[in-house]
């Protein structure tokens, strides 16, 4: 079976929960599952390079038979080998096609050339989109609240604040209606001018300031518009989260799924925990509807 020469066209950036595509490639995996590649899909797959947002849940419908998708991961191929979740190159590398690998346990009847309908679980999608949108807003609020702890000029975020999130992020995990972000506050960040020694005493005030700003944005939901801007439909194309906030528009590179507004949310709240021994700051974000 020939491997795709181009990226999977993805429609989830538009909020799609269903799509129709043609099966391009089917490959058995060592763990007994099968990877199914389509030319087009609404299914969001986890990116192993930065696995912040989990994959969608749902099914492929082929010839009237619904086949549960038990996982979805970004794959890559150079035309000779399909790498499922372990690509040797980063997404977008020229000469490679980046694809959504729908993982199924029963691939009977799923063959190249057949039509497959993709169906995505709407409740999980919305919960993860809510968590991802809140994660970005929380990162901006944290940058704002920590601005006074910088003693040198550093790169700024989209709101013109010192980009703590960008400079210190170690890991991010999107959860249904929330997220957990881990920040490394080591020697390199201190050399850049972050006054880490002042953080323990300032932590309560930083938390309060971040939550106050988040509350302002939620209260101004009518003035907040969110969209995904992208260079093209292919999985490997650059995508950006854009939010028009009351004090301006900001963009953050992002390949995940998101809400289109803050309507229906009653609160976005962050809790901060600083571990001086581990030199790490943890931000837990929760959303209430």
N, C-alpha and C positions, 0 to 999 in steps of 0.2 A: 504493500500500500504506500502510495506516495505521500510525503509530508507536505503541509502547507508551505507556500512560498511567501505568504504575507500574514500579517497579524490578524487575529480574531477581531471582527468588528463588534464593539461592545456598546450596548444601549442603556446600561444601568445608569450612566451619568445623567441621562434624561429622566431618571426615575422609573424606567420601565420595569414591570414585574412579569412580563411575558414577551416571548419573541418566537419567531419561526426561523429555523436555519437548516442548512444542509450538512449532513455528516461528511466530514472530510477525511477523518482518520480514526481508527480504533486500534488501541494497543493494550495488550494484556500486561499487567504489572506483576512483579515478584510477590506481592502480598495477596494475590488472588483477585484484586480489583481490576477494573478496566478503565482506561482513560479514553474518553470520547471527545473528539475535537469537532466543533461546528464552525461554519464560516461566520456565524452571527449569533450573539447570545445576550440575554439580559442578566445572566448569572454573574454575580461578583465573586471573584476567586481571591483567595488569600495570596499575598505576595511574600514568598519566603525571605526575600531580601530585607523587607521591613514589614513584618507580619502584624501590623497594628489592628486591622479590622478583620475579623473572622469571615469565612466564606458564607454566602447565602445558603439557605436550605431550600429544597424543592424537588422537582422531578423533571425528567424528560418524557415526553409522550410520543411514542413511535407506533404508527399503525393502530392507534386506539389503546395501546398498552402503556400504562404509567409506570415508569422505572424510577425509583427513588435515587436521587443524587446524594451519595453519602459523603461527599467532599468535593471541593473545587480548589484547584491550585494553579498558579501561573506557571506555564511551561515555556520552553524555548527550543527552537530547532534551527540548525544550520542547513537543513535539507537532507541530512544523512542520518541524524540521530535526534530523537525526541527526549529532552531532559524534562522530567516531571518533578518540579519543585526543587531541582538541584542544578539549575543552569549555571554554567561557568562564566557567564557574562551578565552585566546589569541590563535591566529592561531598557529598550531603546537602542541597543548597540547595533550599528549598521551591519548588514549581512545576516542578521538573525530575524526569525519570525517569532513573535511572542503570542502565546495562545492560552486560552482558557481550557484547562483539562477538567472536564466533568467526570468525576469518579463514580462508577456504578459497580454493584456487585453482580448484577445479572445483565449481561450485554446481548442476550439472545434477540435476534432480529434487528440489532443496531449495526448497520453496515454502511460503508461509504456510499454516498449517493442518495440515501433515503432522507426524507424530511423529518425533522424532530422539532416538536414544540417545547419550549422551555417555560416552566411554571415556577415562580419564586414565592416562597412563604411571605406574605405581605406583613404579618405581625412582626416577625423577626427582622425583616428589612427595615421597617420603620423604627424599631427599637435600636438597631445598630446605627441607623442614620441619625437618630436623635443623639446617641452617645458620641458619634463622630463630630457632629456640629457643635455640641457642647464642649467637646475637647478643644476644638480650635478657639472657641470664644474664651474658654478658661485659660488657654495659653496666652492669649492677648491680655486678659485681665491680670494674669500673673506678671507678665512683662511690665505692665503699668505699675503694679503695686510694688515691684522690686526696683523701680527706676532709681530711687534715692540711694541705693546701696552700691551704685557704680561710681568709681572714682576716675575712670578713664573713658575716652570715647571708644565705642564699639559699634559694630553693625546695628542698624535699627530695624525694628519690625515694620509692618505696613502702616502702623499708627504713629510712627516716629519715636517709639520707645526703645530703649536698649533691649536687644533681642535675646533675653535670657533663655527662653525656650529653645531657640535655634542653636545657641552656643552650648547649652548644658544638657540637652535631652540625651538620655541613654536608652530608654525604651518607652514605648507607648502601647497600651492595650485598650482597644475599644470594647466596651461591654454594652449589653442592652441598657439603654437609658443612662449611660455613664462611661467613665474611662478611668484608667490608672496610668499616670505618667511618672517615670523615674528620671531624676536629674542627677548628674554627677558634678559635684562641686569640689574639684581637685585643684592641683597646683596650676594647671594651665588656665583655669577660669580665674583663679586669684591673680595670676600674672596679668590677665587681661583687665583687671581692675575691679573684680567683684569682691566686696567686703564681707567675706564669709563669716568672719569673727563676729560681725554685728547681727547676723541672721537670727540666732536663737532669741535674743531680746526683742527683735523686731517681728518675729514670726506671727504673733497674735494680731498685730496691726496690719501686717501684709495680708493675712487671711481676711481680715475685716474689709480692707480696701478692695481686694479682688472681688469679694462677694457683693460689695456695694455697687461696683461697676457692672457686674453681671446682672444684678437686680435692675439697674437702670436700663440695660439693653432689653431684658425680658419685658419690662413695663412699656418700652417703646416699640413693641412688636410691629405696630403699623408702619414704622419707619425703617424696619430692617428687612432687606430683601437678600436672598441667598441664591447663588447660581453656581454652576460648574462651567468653566470656560475650558475649551480644549482645542488643540491644534488639528485634530482629526478624529476619525472614528476608531482607529486601530488601538489595540490594547497597549502598545508601546508608545503611543503619542502622549505628549505632556498634557496634564490636566491640572487645573487650578481652581481651588475653592475661592469664591468671591462673595464678600458680604458687604452690603451697603449699610453701615452703621450710622447712628445719628451724627457722629463726628467725622465721618468720612468713609471711603471705600477701601477695603483691604483685601489682598490676595495672598493665599498660602498654597504652595504646590501640594497636590493631594490627588490620590487615585481612588479614594473611597466613595461611599454614598452619603447623601446628606438630605436634611430637610430643606424645604424651599422658603420657610419662614419660621418665626418663633411663635406663631399663633397656636394656642392650645397648651403651651407650657406655662406653668405657674411659677417655676423657679429653677435656676441653675445654681448649684451650690458646690463650693470646693472646700476640702479639708487638707491641711498641709501638715506633714510630719518630717522633721529634720533629724537625721541620724548623724551626729557629729563624728562618731567613731568610724562610720562607713563613708563619711563625706557625701551623703546623698540626701536629696529632698524628694519626698513622694507627694504627689498631688492626686487626690481622689475626687473625681467630679461626679455628681449625681444630679439627675433631672427629675423634677416632679411635674406631673401633668395636671 
